[in-house]
Amino acid sequence: GQQVMQIPQYQHVQEGEDFTTYCNSSTTLSNIQWYKQRPGGHPVFLIQLVKSGEVKKQKRLTFQFGEAKKNSSLHITATQTTDVGTYFCAGRRWVQFYFGTGTSLTVIP
Amino acid sequence: NAGVTQTPKFRVLKTGQSMTLLCAQDMNHEYMYWYRQDPGMGLRLIHYSVGEGTTAKGEVPDGYNVSRLKKQNFLLGLESAAPSQTSVYFCASRPGTTENTEAFFGQGTRLTVV
């Protein structure tokens, strides 16, 4: 079954509002990666977290890896229309990456 | 810089027909993957390869076969297509030299089985 779950599945926000997606794994992960997929496009790598409790920022995006290395979150501050897309987390076990179910973000202008 | 190229981009098959999806990468990557993407299911791993001549099963391998005869190519075959295999298929590759490397995805193949 699905080893990495994400919530929520869909999120609609007004432009300027914040957005958060959560990723949860049933097992401990070696690392976690985040990808963004624009509508009609393919997943594109955003960032990777490796250490327990690690926090990384990319402009308005903040990524966090849980202390137990079983969960992660992506927070976007003051969303813009360019943030529209589906955000996936991907947890690594051995050479395989297990992708989460994704969160589809719609930003209403 | 082509990156990861998938062919074809679109295909309609009749139930029972066979086809092969081709993935080619020009980055000399060791690891290659085939995923399928369905609404609400995210990306599910079908098969993967850690090097030329090697393949392994992922989460949902049934109904698919793969081959990695050349390092740059990873083929996904459907021997007898079924409507449940209607999906968008993505190929990805990444270097095998270190553990923590990003995956590069192809543009996807949209397959419809009628």
Interface residues (C-beta under 8 A of the other chain):
Chain A: Q2 Q3 V4 Q6 Q9 S30 N31 Q33 Y35 G41 H42 P43 V44 F45 Q48 V50 F88 A90 R92 V95 Q96 F97 Y98 F99 G100 T101 G102
Chain B: Y31 Y33 Y35 G40 M41 G42 L43 R44 L45 Y48 V50 G58 E59 F90 A92 G96 E99 N100 E102 A103 F104 F105 G106 Q107 G108
